């Protein structure tokens, strides 16, 4: 469904992505892991068209994505880090934000309430504002918005950031069940290994802008890569020296 070929991106002298190749099969859940500053978010932003790569290309169903972005944009959903709800809109309008462009208000509201129910939020939440929700509820509302238009590909940006372990586990289970039930293709970026094990079919490890390892989630504990083993175990590694200014 999606292929990245030789993708490179730099900001000034900082090479963030360096000739990344990646494939995503239809219906697959891919989780991209790596430490802070390794290029995970920039990879996502390049796919979404928020950043223009310096080199390489992204293919959508075998065609250059840049030439078919309108089709792609109609077919994707996204759960943003920290949910990124619109504070001035009630929850149902947040969920139905895309739907309201092309369907009557009553129908969009009904779908929003249906999607809120899918993520465990009752109809009484629909007319509340984001500030009235807990962090876990905001994340669920963001997930409802991500699936409101029944997308074929869904992006999850650090889906458990800011949540306690119990709420994080609930969000992970929701994401996995939604992917399984809908058959949607999913890309998640995270550094949370509990999310990796709960969500992933396949894992890709980015290190200093390069794809260092990829494989089925069932193989990560047997992988021979030292950095991957340290990442999984949370073991400290020597910090890179920052030159004095």
C-alpha positions in Angstrom: 0.0 0.0 0.0 2.8 2.4 0.9 6.5 2.4 0.0 9.3 4.7 1.0 12.3 4.7 -1.3 15.6 6.4 -0.6 14.0 9.1 1.6 16.3 11.7 2.9 15.7 15.0 4.7 18.0 17.4 6.4 17.5 20.7 8.3 20.6 22.8 7.7 23.6 20.6 8.6 21.5 18.1 10.5 20.7 15.0 8.5 17.5 13.7 10.0 16.6 11.0 7.4 19.3 9.2 5.4 18.2 7.0 2.5 15.3 5.3 4.3 13.6 2.4 2.5 10.3 1.0 4.0 7.3 -1.0 2.8 3.9 -1.2 4.3 1.5 -3.9 3.2 -2.3 -3.4 3.1 -3.9 -4.3 6.4 -0.5 -4.3 8.2 0.2 -2.5 11.5 3.8 -1.1 11.3 5.3 0.5 14.4 8.4 2.7 13.9 10.5 3.0 17.0 13.7 4.9 18.0 15.1 7.4 20.4 14.3 11.1 20.5 15.6 12.9 17.4 16.1 9.7 15.3 13.7 10.9 12.5 10.4 9.2 13.4 8.2 12.3 13.4 10.0 13.7 10.3 9.3 10.4 8.4 5.6 10.7 9.3 5.6 14.4 8.3 7.1 13.6 4.9 4.5 10.9 4.2 1.7 13.3 5.2 3.2 16.1 3.0 4.0 18.4 5.9 7.7 18.2 4.9 9.2 18.0 1.5 12.0 15.3 1.3 15.4 16.3 -0.1 15.7 13.0 -2.0 13.8 9.8 -2.6 10.1 9.2 -3.1 6.9 7.9 -1.5 4.7 5.6 -3.4 1.0 5.1 -2.7 -0.5 2.0 -4.2 2.5 1.9 -6.5 2.1 5.5 -7.7 4.1 8.6 -6.7 2.2 10.0 -3.7 3.0 13.6 -4.6 0.9 13.2 -7.7 -2.1 11.5 -6.0 -2.1 13.3 -2.6 -5.8 14.2 -2.9 -6.8 10.6 -3.1 -4.5 9.7 -0.2 -5.9 12.6 2.0 -9.4 11.3 1.5 -8.4 7.9 2.7 -6.4 8.5 5.9 -7.0 9.3 9.5 -4.6 10.4 12.3 -4.4 10.3 16.0 -2.2 13.2 17.0 0.1 13.2 20.0 -1.9 14.7 22.9 -5.0 14.3 20.8 -4.8 17.9 19.4 -8.5 18.5 19.7 -9.9 22.0 18.9 -10.6 23.7 22.2 -13.4 25.9 20.8 -15.4 23.0 19.4 -17.5 20.5 21.4 -16.3 16.9 21.3 -18.8 15.7 18.6 -17.7 18.5 16.3 -14.1 17.5 16.8 -14.9 14.0 15.9 -17.1 15.0 12.9 -14.7 17.7 11.7 -14.1 16.1 8.3 -17.6 14.8 7.9 -19.2 18.2 8.3 -17.7 19.2 5.0 -19.9 16.9 2.9 -22.9 15.7 5.0 -25.8 17.2 7.0 -25.1 18.2 10.5 -27.5 15.7 12.0 -25.9 12.8 10.1 -22.4 13.9 11.1 -23.4 14.2 14.7 -24.9 10.7 14.7 -21.7 9.2 13.2 -19.6 11.1 15.8 -21.7 9.6 18.6 -21.3 6.2 17.1 -17.5 6.5 16.9 -17.4 7.9 20.4 -19.2 4.8 21.6 -16.7 2.6 19.7 -13.9 4.1 21.8 -15.8 3.7 25.1 -17.3 7.3 25.4 -21.0 7.8 26.0 -23.3 10.2 24.2 -23.2 12.5 27.2 -19.6 13.4 26.2 -20.6 14.7 22.8 -21.5 18.2 23.9 -18.6 18.6 26.3 -15.6 20.6 25.4 -12.0 19.2 25.4 -11.1 21.1 28.6 -13.8 19.1 30.4 -12.2 15.8 29.5 -9.5 13.8 31.3 -6.3 13.0 29.4 -7.5 9.5 28.6 -10.9 10.7 27.4 -9.2 13.3 25.1 -7.1 10.6 23.6 -10.2 8.4 23.0 -12.0 11.4 21.4 -8.9 11.9 19.2 -9.1 8.2 18.2 -12.8 8.6 17.4 -11.9 11.5 15.1 -9.2 9.4 13.4 -11.7 6.7 12.5 -14.7 8.9 11.8 -14.5 8.6 8.0 -13.6 4.9 8.0 -10.1 5.5 6.6 -8.0 2.8 5.0 -4.8 4.0 6.5 -4.4 5.4 10.0 -1.4 7.2 11.6 -0.8 7.1 15.3 1.7 9.6 16.7 2.9 8.6 20.2 -0.6 7.3 21.1 0.1 6.8 24.8 2.1 9.9 25.6 1.0 11.4 28.9 -1.1 8.5 30.0 -0.7 6.3 33.0 0.0 2.5 32.4 -3.6 1.5 32.8 -5.0 4.1 30.4 -2.1 3.5 28.0 -2.9 -0.2 27.9 -6.6 0.6 27.2 -5.6 2.8 24.3 -3.3 0.2 22.9 -6.0 -2.4 23.0 -8.4 -0.1 21.3 -6.0 0.7 18.5 -5.3 -3.0 18.0 -9.0 -4.0 17.9 -9.9 -1.1 15.5 -7.1 -2.2 13.1 -8.2 -5.8 13.3 -11.9 -5.1 12.9 -11.6 -2.6 10.0 -8.7 -4.1 8.2 -7.1 -0.6 8.1 -3.4 -0.2 7.4 -1.6 1.5 10.4 1.6 3.3 11.0 2.5 4.1 14.6 5.5 6.0 15.9 6.4 5.5 19.5 9.2 4.8 22.0 6.8 2.9 24.3 7.6 -0.8 24.1 4.2 -1.8 25.6 2.6 -0.1 22.6 5.0 -1.9 20.2 4.0 -5.3 21.6 0.3 -4.5 21.7 -0.1 -2.8 18.3 2.6 -4.0 15.9 2.6 -6.7 13.3 6.0 -5.5 12.1 8.6 -3.2 13.7 11.1 -0.8 12.1 13.9 0.8 14.2 15.3 4.2 13.2 18.7 5.2 14.4 20.4 8.5 13.4 18.1 8.8 10.4 18.7 5.3 9.0 16.6 2.2 9.2 18.7 0.0 11.4 16.4 -3.1 11.8 13.0 -4.2 10.8 11.0 -7.4 11.2 8.0 -9.1 12.7 7.2 -8.1 16.3 7.6 -11.7 17.3 11.3 -11.5 16.4 12.4 -8.4 18.3 13.5 -10.3 21.4 15.7 -12.6 19.3 17.2 -9.9 17.2 21.0 -9.7 17.2 21.2 -5.9 17.1 22.8 -4.5 20.2 21.1 -1.1 20.0 17.7 -2.8 19.5 18.3 -5.0 22.6 19.3 -1.9 24.6 16.3 0.0 23.4 13.9 -2.8 24.4 15.5 -3.2 27.8 15.8 0.5 28.4 19.5 0.3 29.0 21.5 3.5 29.0 24.0 4.1 26.2 26.8 6.6 26.0 25.5 10.1 25.2 26.9 11.8 22.1 29.1 14.7 22.9 27.7 18.1 21.9 30.4 20.5 20.6 30.9 23.7 22.6 29.4 26.8 20.9 
